[in-house]
Every structure is written in C-alpha cells, then in structure tokens.
Amino acid sequence: MSVSNWSSSDGEDDTPVWSPTRLAEEGVAYRVVNILGSGFVNDRVDVQKLALLVRNADYAPRGFSALVMRFQTPRATVLLYRSGKFVVLGAASVEDAKLAADKLVSILKKVNFPSDSSPFIIRNVVGSTDVCFRIRLEGLARDHLRFSTYEPEMFPGLIYRMLRPKCTMLIFISGKIVITGCKTSADGEKALGKIYPVLLEYRLRDEDSDDDESMNGDDEDNWVAQSAII
C-alpha cells in the first residue's frame, strides 16, 4: 500500500483493516500493557493526613506532590493529588483500572474521607506488538512523510501519527511496536490492523541491504519498555 493509495480526505486509506483473527494467523497479536485513567474524589484532600491512615501509601511532598498507592489486586498504581484529582496507571486492562479507581473510593470511605467521586475516564490505552519481521524505517518515513517522524540519532523508533483511529505508534526496526493515545483497546487493535499491511511493503528480508541504523537488541528492548510507560 504505497503512499499514493492513501487518497481519502485526511490522507489515510479507507480500505478494510486486517482483523485480529487474520493478524493472529501471521503470529501477530495486540497486547494492552498500560492503562491511564483519571477522576476526582473531592474538591480538596489532605493527602498528608491520609498517608498516615492508609497502608501502602507513600507521600513525600519534597519529591512528588501526590499520594502514591500501589495495589497488588488489581495490579495498578494510584496517584492522588491535593486537588482531589486522582490518576490510575499501570493497569493491564480497562477493567483493572476501573477496579483500582473503585478501590480508592472504598479506602477513602473506610477512613472517613469525603469521596464524592466523579466518573472515572480512560485517558490512554497503551498496547504493544511484534510483527516478527524487520522494517525499513527510512523508506516508511520517506513515503509517509505526512504522518512520520524519524530521527534515529535522537530516538531509534519511527513515530507514526495515525488519524483514524487517533493514536501514535512507535515503530522499531526489529518489528516491535508501541501504540499509545488510544481510548479503547479496540482502537489499538484497529490501528494495528491498519498499519500492518503498510509495514509489509517495507519488510526487510535477510538478503536485503539495510540502510537503517541498527542497534543492540537489549538497547532497543529498553527503549520499547520505556515507551510503554506513561
């Protein structure tokens, strides 16, 4: 799918995307690795006092202005600010993120803190995948210039900004991809299904020469891991 075929009004192709089933046949799967959501529990919260009442809560005002709660079940981290705003991150599913938000409200009630919470909203779903082949990033960046930023001397991955669904992809030469900025996991799957046939055109085969700057596999794994952290 060359850039000339991306001819819709916003510059992206309207042809059907690859389904998760079809991707699975190629050994490719989308996996949620991090969820970020937020809400409010009250107008103001005395986080310093709360830190003394709640187990496994950390508050260090000189280093970070939020109370930090780390849950094991569900596995997630909650940041609670004086303003009453809270952020849930590190959950592996939307359901776990919502459970963590509910757990926060429950804890506040148990210690007699006001907890008139607002609706909990998912802000960002981060997913990852490995397409299991190497990608010619320079060619992809050249042909999809409108959507791509590739500066390997600054960051080893190509930054691809998709419009529909709206998200940002970090595409590495190894074939590893981080997809961020989605509101749902379904959007992440759709984005993967949409970019996969494009990436096939830039597949590097063993006999192909590679003009892209390569890097140590462990170094790239570190970049991928850091990119998946919100």
C-alpha positions as CSV (number, residue, x, y, z in Angstrom):
1,M,0.0,0.0,0.0
2,S,2.1,2.9,-1.2
3,V,1.5,6.5,-0.1
4,S,-0.2,7.2,-3.4
5,N,-3.1,4.9,-2.4
6,W,-3.8,6.9,0.8
7,S,-6.2,9.1,-1.0
8,S,-9.1,9.9,1.4
9,S,-9.7,13.4,2.6
10,D,-7.5,13.1,5.6
11,G,-4.7,11.3,3.7
12,E,-5.4,7.8,5.1
13,D,-6.7,4.7,3.2
14,D,-10.3,3.7,3.7
15,T,-9.8,0.0,2.7
16,P,-10.7,-2.7,5.3
17,V,-8.1,-3.3,8.1
18,W,-6.7,-6.7,9.0
19,S,-8.8,-8.3,11.7
20,P,-7.3,-9.6,14.9
21,T,-8.0,-13.1,13.6
22,R,-6.1,-12.5,10.4
23,L,-3.2,-11.0,12.3
24,A,-3.2,-14.0,14.6
25,E,-2.7,-16.2,11.6
26,E,0.5,-14.3,10.9
27,G,1.6,-14.7,14.6
28,V,0.8,-11.0,15.4
29,A,-1.2,-10.0,18.4
30,Y,-2.1,-6.8,20.1
31,R,-1.5,-6.7,23.9
32,V,-2.5,-4.0,26.3
33,V,0.5,-3.1,28.6
34,N,-0.7,0.1,30.4
35,I,-3.9,1.9,31.1
36,L,-4.1,5.5,32.3
37,G,-7.4,7.0,33.6
38,S,-8.4,9.8,35.9
39,G,-11.2,11.2,38.0
40,F,-11.9,13.3,41.1
41,V,-12.9,12.2,44.6
42,N,-13.5,15.6,46.2
43,D,-12.6,19.3,45.9
44,R,-9.7,19.1,48.3
45,V,-7.9,16.2,50.0
46,D,-5.5,16.3,52.9
47,V,-3.1,13.8,51.4
48,Q,-0.5,14.2,54.2
49,K,-3.1,13.1,56.8
50,L,-4.4,10.4,54.6
51,A,-0.9,9.0,54.2
52,L,-0.9,8.3,58.0
53,L,-4.2,6.4,57.8
54,V,-3.7,4.2,54.7
55,R,-1.4,1.2,54.4
56,N,1.0,1.0,51.5
57,A,0.6,4.7,50.8
58,D,3.6,7.0,50.2
59,Y,3.7,10.7,50.4
60,A,6.9,12.8,50.0
61,P,5.9,16.4,49.3
62,R,9.5,17.5,48.6
63,G,9.8,14.9,45.8
64,F,6.3,14.5,44.5
65,S,3.1,16.3,45.3
66,A,0.8,13.3,45.1
67,L,0.0,10.5,47.5
68,V,1.1,7.2,45.8
69,M,-0.9,4.0,46.4
70,R,0.3,0.7,44.9
71,F,-2.3,-2.0,44.7
72,Q,-1.5,-5.7,44.1
73,T,-5.1,-6.6,43.3
74,P,-5.7,-5.3,40.8
75,R,-2.1,-4.5,40.0
76,A,-2.1,-0.8,39.5
77,T,-0.8,2.5,40.9
78,V,-3.0,5.4,42.0
79,L,-1.8,9.0,42.3
80,L,-4.0,11.2,44.5
81,Y,-3.4,14.9,44.5
82,R,-4.5,17.6,47.0
83,S,-6.9,19.0,44.4
84,G,-8.9,15.7,44.7
85,K,-7.8,14.6,41.2
86,F,-6.5,11.0,41.0
87,V,-4.8,9.1,38.3
88,V,-4.7,5.4,37.8
89,L,-1.8,3.9,35.8
90,G,0.0,0.6,35.3
91,A,-3.2,-1.5,34.9
92,A,-3.2,-4.2,32.3
93,S,-6.8,-3.8,31.3
94,V,-9.6,-1.2,31.4
95,E,-11.5,-3.4,33.9
96,D,-8.5,-3.4,36.3
97,A,-8.1,0.4,36.0
98,K,-11.8,0.8,37.0
99,L,-11.4,-1.6,39.9
100,A,-8.4,0.4,41.1
101,A,-10.5,3.6,41.0
102,D,-13.3,1.9,42.9
103,K,-10.8,0.6,45.5
104,L,-9.5,4.1,46.1
105,V,-13.1,5.4,46.8
106,S,-13.7,2.4,49.1
107,I,-10.5,3.1,51.0
108,L,-11.4,6.8,51.5
109,K,-14.8,5.8,52.8
110,K,-13.2,3.4,55.3
111,V,-11.1,6.2,56.8
112,N,-14.0,8.6,56.8
113,F,-12.7,10.9,54.0
114,P,-15.2,12.6,51.7
115,S,-15.3,10.7,48.5
116,D,-18.0,12.1,46.1
117,S,-16.2,10.8,43.1
118,S,-16.8,12.0,39.5
119,P,-17.0,9.5,36.6
120,F,-13.7,7.7,36.0
121,I,-12.5,8.3,32.5
122,I,-9.9,6.3,30.5
123,R,-7.4,8.7,29.0
124,N,-4.9,6.4,27.3
125,V,-4.6,2.8,26.4
126,V,-1.1,1.7,25.6
127,G,-0.5,-1.5,23.7
128,S,2.4,-3.3,22.1
129,T,3.1,-6.0,19.5
130,D,5.8,-7.6,17.4
131,V,5.2,-8.1,13.7
132,C,8.1,-10.6,13.7
133,F,10.0,-9.0,10.8
134,R,12.4,-6.2,10.4
135,I,11.2,-2.9,8.9
136,R,12.9,-0.4,6.5
137,L,12.1,2.7,8.6
138,E,13.8,5.1,6.2
139,G,11.6,4.1,3.4
140,L,8.5,4.2,5.5
141,A,9.4,7.7,6.8
142,R,10.1,8.9,3.2
143,D,6.8,7.6,1.7
144,H,4.6,8.5,4.7
145,L,6.2,11.8,5.5
146,R,2.9,13.5,6.5
147,F,2.4,11.0,9.3
148,S,6.0,10.1,10.2
149,T,8.9,11.5,12.2
150,Y,12.2,9.5,12.1
151,E,15.3,10.9,13.6
152,P,17.4,7.9,14.6
153,E,20.2,10.0,16.1
154,M,17.6,11.2,18.7
155,F,15.3,8.2,19.1
156,P,15.6,4.7,17.4
157,G,12.0,4.3,16.6
158,L,9.8,5.9,13.9
159,I,7.0,8.0,15.3
160,Y,3.8,7.4,13.2
161,R,0.8,9.6,13.9
162,M,-2.4,7.9,12.7
163,L,-5.5,10.0,12.3
164,R,-8.2,7.2,12.3
165,P,-8.2,5.9,14.9
166,K,-6.3,8.7,16.5
167,C,-3.1,7.3,18.1
168,T,0.7,7.4,18.0
169,M,2.8,4.4,17.0
170,L,6.4,3.9,17.9
171,I,7.8,1.6,15.3
172,F,11.2,0.0,15.7
173,I,13.4,-1.6,13.1
174,S,13.1,-5.0,14.8
175,G,9.3,-5.0,14.2
176,K,8.4,-4.2,17.7
177,I,5.6,-1.5,18.0
178,V,4.2,0.5,20.9
179,I,0.7,2.0,20.2
180,T,-0.3,4.9,22.5
181,G,-3.0,7.5,22.7
182,C,-6.0,5.2,22.1
183,K,-9.1,5.5,24.2
184,T,-10.0,1.8,23.9
185,S,-8.2,-1.5,23.2
186,A,-10.4,-1.9,20.2
187,D,-8.9,1.3,18.7
188,G,-5.4,-0.2,19.3
189,E,-6.4,-3.4,17.5
190,K,-7.8,-1.4,14.6
191,A,-4.7,0.7,14.4
192,L,-2.5,-2.4,14.3
193,G,-4.7,-3.9,11.6
194,K,-4.5,-0.8,9.6
195,I,-0.7,-0.3,9.8
196,Y,0.3,-4.0,9.3
197,P,-0.3,-4.2,5.6
198,V,1.6,-1.0,5.2
199,L,4.6,-2.4,7.1
200,L,4.6,-5.5,4.8
201,E,5.7,-3.2,2.0
202,Y,8.7,-2.2,4.0
203,R,9.7,-5.6,5.2
204,L,13.4,-6.2,5.3
205,R,14.4,-9.7,4.1
206,D,17.6,-11.4,5.0
207,E,19.1,-10.8,1.6
208,D,18.1,-7.1,1.6
209,S,20.7,-4.5,2.4
210,D,19.7,-2.4,5.4
211,D,20.5,1.4,5.2
212,D,18.7,2.0,8.5
213,E,20.8,2.4,11.6
214,S,20.7,-0.8,13.6
215,M,21.2,-1.1,17.4
216,N,21.8,-3.6,20.1
217,G,18.8,-5.8,20.8
218,D,18.9,-5.2,24.5
219,D,19.1,-1.4,24.0
220,E,16.1,-1.5,21.8
221,D,14.2,-3.6,24.3
222,N,14.9,-0.9,26.9
223,W,13.6,1.8,24.5
224,V,10.4,-0.2,23.9
225,A,9.9,-0.8,27.6
226,Q,10.3,2.9,28.4
227,S,8.0,3.9,25.6
228,A,5.2,1.8,27.1
229,I,5.4,3.7,30.4
230,I,3.0,6.6,30.6
